[in-house]
Amino acid sequence: MKYLFSLIFSLNIIFYIFLIFKPLNIESDFSINKGDTLNEIFTILEEKNIYLPKAIKLIFNVSGKHKKIYLGKYKINNNESLADIFKKIYFGKIILKKFIVPEGSKIGDLFSKEIIKSYCQTLNFQNDCELEGYIKPDIYFYDRQSELLSILRNSIEKQTIDLNNSWKERNDKLNKFSKKEILIIASILEKESCANEREKISGVIHNRLKKNMLLQMDSTTIYGLQDFNGNLKKKDLRDSSLYNTYMYKGLPPGPISNPSKNSILAAAQPEEHNYLYFVAKDKCSHEFSTNYEDHLKAVKKYQLNK
């Protein structure tokens, strides 16, 4: 009888383990929201024919995990077992969404006015809370919409670190440049160049600034236009916006995009040369000139004959 009891007990344990690790062949998802109790979570699962054993439920209470279950959306795949589902809830393996900040993006295309306003209010900014350029291009992960404010804060902190580091490592000849000016140049580089020519085009910008020349950058002028349809026209070059570098000398009043770390570094460490002009040959290649006459020849060759 003793051996029979041991056999039955052992078989029950084996069967119990088999049930826990057996794939459920259920594909579904469920959400754990603020205020949901452990029993309510189990009820949601049971409505999907997922019944966690009492022993597993007990683990949440004994460990105190029932008081700090991670809120969010959970995904159940066909090949997952009760043990897999338990681990997902216990360790908070929620479905995360990607929030992508592309290089050269504008803050208005990324965050709503409400989120930007909320961030500025936390810093006690009232009017001059200009965040363009201060968002680090990267991929951020989040679950709930309420986390977008945290993403904004996090991206600004990361961009500030890159800016501070590049500014400290800037060329000795740029000692008079502020961090904001370096960021403005970087934001222009992000729009005007590819990785292979950033330092060279940065050198052109710095050369023109040194000679007090108009920068004449299409990207800055376009940024200042109210309604740009994708085709820069002659009348646009007469627009009164301070971002119109065909009319106003020096840098525009602020960044025109969110630049990458490499663009910020290129703005702080421009290539030293005598070029004052450049014209696009193709998407990531330009013809550089030291004088206006050669520049006109390059324009005729690469632009007017297209």
CORSULLIN-V169083 format. One record per residue. N is the residue number from 1. RES is the residue in one small letter. NEAR is the number of other ideal C-beta (glycine too) atoms within 12 Angstrom. Layout:
# CORSULLIN-V169083
n = [N & N]
res = [RES & RES]
near = [NEAR & NEAR]
This chain:
# CORSULLIN-V169083
n = [1 & 2 & 3 & 4 & 5 & 6 & 7 & 8 & 9 & 10 & 11 & 12 & 13 & 14 & 15 & 16 & 17 & 18 & 19 & 20 & 21 & 22 & 23 & 24 & 25 & 26 & 27 & 28 & 29 & 30 & 31 & 32 & 33 & 34 & 35 & 36 & 37 & 38 & 39 & 40 & 41 & 42 & 43 & 44 & 45 & 46 & 47 & 48 & 49 & 50 & 51 & 52 & 53 & 54 & 55 & 56 & 57 & 58 & 59 & 60 & 61 & 62 & 63 & 64 & 65 & 66 & 67 & 68 & 69 & 70 & 71 & 72 & 73 & 74 & 75 & 76 & 77 & 78 & 79 & 80 & 81 & 82 & 83 & 84 & 85 & 86 & 87 & 88 & 89 & 90 & 91 & 92 & 93 & 94 & 95 & 96 & 97 & 98 & 99 & 100 & 101 & 102 & 103 & 104 & 105 & 106 & 107 & 108 & 109 & 110 & 111 & 112 & 113 & 114 & 115 & 116 & 117 & 118 & 119 & 120 & 121 & 122 & 123 & 124 & 125 & 126 & 127 & 128 & 129 & 130 & 131 & 132 & 133 & 134 & 135 & 136 & 137 & 138 & 139 & 140 & 141 & 142 & 143 & 144 & 145 & 146 & 147 & 148 & 149 & 150 & 151 & 152 & 153 & 154 & 155 & 156 & 157 & 158 & 159 & 160 & 161 & 162 & 163 & 164 & 165 & 166 & 167 & 168 & 169 & 170 & 171 & 172 & 173 & 174 & 175 & 176 & 177 & 178 & 179 & 180 & 181 & 182 & 183 & 184 & 185 & 186 & 187 & 188 & 189 & 190 & 191 & 192 & 193 & 194 & 195 & 196 & 197 & 198 & 199 & 200 & 201 & 202 & 203 & 204 & 205 & 206 & 207 & 208 & 209 & 210 & 211 & 212 & 213 & 214 & 215 & 216 & 217 & 218 & 219 & 220 & 221 & 222 & 223 & 224 & 225 & 226 & 227 & 228 & 229 & 230 & 231 & 232 & 233 & 234 & 235 & 236 & 237 & 238 & 239 & 240 & 241 & 242 & 243 & 244 & 245 & 246 & 247 & 248 & 249 & 250 & 251 & 252 & 253 & 254 & 255 & 256 & 257 & 258 & 259 & 260 & 261 & 262 & 263 & 264 & 265 & 266 & 267 & 268 & 269 & 270 & 271 & 272 & 273 & 274 & 275 & 276 & 277 & 278 & 279 & 280 & 281 & 282 & 283 & 284 & 285 & 286 & 287 & 288 & 289 & 290 & 291 & 292 & 293 & 294 & 295 & 296 & 297 & 298 & 299 & 300 & 301 & 302 & 303 & 304 & 305 & 306]
res = [m & k & y & l & f & s & l & i & f & s & l & n & i & i & f & y & i & f & l & i & f & k & p & l & n & i & e & s & d & f & s & i & n & k & g & d & t & l & n & e & i & f & t & i & l & e & e & k & n & i & y & l & p & k & a & i & k & l & i & f & n & v & s & g & k & h & k & k & i & y & l & g & k & y & k & i & n & n & n & e & s & l & a & d & i & f & k & k & i & y & f & g & k & i & i & l & k & k & f & i & v & p & e & g & s & k & i & g & d & l & f & s & k & e & i & i & k & s & y & c & q & t & l & n & f & q & n & d & c & e & l & e & g & y & i & k & p & d & i & y & f & y & d & r & q & s & e & l & l & s & i & l & r & n & s & i & e & k & q & t & i & d & l & n & n & s & w & k & e & r & n & d & k & l & n & k & f & s & k & k & e & i & l & i & i & a & s & i & l & e & k & e & s & c & a & n & e & r & e & k & i & s & g & v & i & h & n & r & l & k & k & n & m & l & l & q & m & d & s & t & t & i & y & g & l & q & d & f & n & g & n & l & k & k & k & d & l & r & d & s & s & l & y & n & t & y & m & y & k & g & l & p & p & g & p & i & s & n & p & s & k & n & s & i & l & a & a & a & q & p & e & e & h & n & y & l & y & f & v & a & k & d & k & c & s & h & e & f & s & t & n & y & e & d & h & l & k & a & v & k & k & y & q & l & n & k]
near = [7 & 8 & 9 & 10 & 11 & 12 & 13 & 14 & 14 & 14 & 14 & 14 & 15 & 15 & 15 & 19 & 17 & 15 & 21 & 24 & 20 & 19 & 19 & 26 & 14 & 24 & 16 & 21 & 21 & 29 & 24 & 32 & 19 & 13 & 10 & 22 & 18 & 27 & 15 & 19 & 32 & 30 & 18 & 27 & 32 & 17 & 14 & 20 & 16 & 32 & 21 & 33 & 22 & 12 & 18 & 29 & 26 & 16 & 20 & 25 & 18 & 13 & 17 & 12 & 22 & 23 & 12 & 15 & 31 & 26 & 21 & 28 & 24 & 35 & 22 & 31 & 19 & 13 & 14 & 27 & 26 & 31 & 25 & 27 & 38 & 33 & 21 & 30 & 39 & 27 & 17 & 19 & 23 & 25 & 22 & 20 & 18 & 14 & 29 & 20 & 32 & 22 & 30 & 31 & 28 & 30 & 35 & 18 & 16 & 30 & 32 & 16 & 14 & 15 & 27 & 29 & 19 & 21 & 30 & 25 & 15 & 16 & 17 & 10 & 15 & 9 & 9 & 12 & 22 & 24 & 32 & 34 & 46 & 42 & 45 & 37 & 32 & 26 & 18 & 28 & 19 & 24 & 27 & 23 & 16 & 16 & 21 & 26 & 26 & 23 & 32 & 36 & 26 & 25 & 34 & 35 & 20 & 26 & 37 & 24 & 20 & 34 & 39 & 21 & 19 & 34 & 27 & 19 & 19 & 30 & 25 & 12 & 16 & 27 & 13 & 13 & 30 & 17 & 27 & 25 & 31 & 41 & 44 & 43 & 54 & 50 & 47 & 45 & 48 & 41 & 35 & 39 & 39 & 25 & 18 & 16 & 31 & 35 & 30 & 31 & 42 & 42 & 33 & 41 & 49 & 37 & 27 & 30 & 31 & 21 & 18 & 12 & 21 & 23 & 37 & 28 & 40 & 29 & 34 & 40 & 34 & 31 & 36 & 30 & 26 & 12 & 11 & 19 & 10 & 10 & 12 & 23 & 16 & 10 & 13 & 26 & 24 & 16 & 26 & 16 & 24 & 21 & 36 & 31 & 34 & 29 & 22 & 25 & 18 & 25 & 32 & 39 & 23 & 29 & 40 & 42 & 41 & 41 & 44 & 35 & 30 & 26 & 44 & 46 & 31 & 38 & 48 & 39 & 31 & 36 & 25 & 18 & 21 & 19 & 30 & 29 & 34 & 36 & 31 & 23 & 19 & 14 & 11 & 15 & 18 & 27 & 26 & 27 & 25 & 20 & 14 & 16 & 13 & 20 & 24 & 17 & 18 & 26 & 22 & 16 & 17 & 21 & 18 & 11 & 11 & 11]
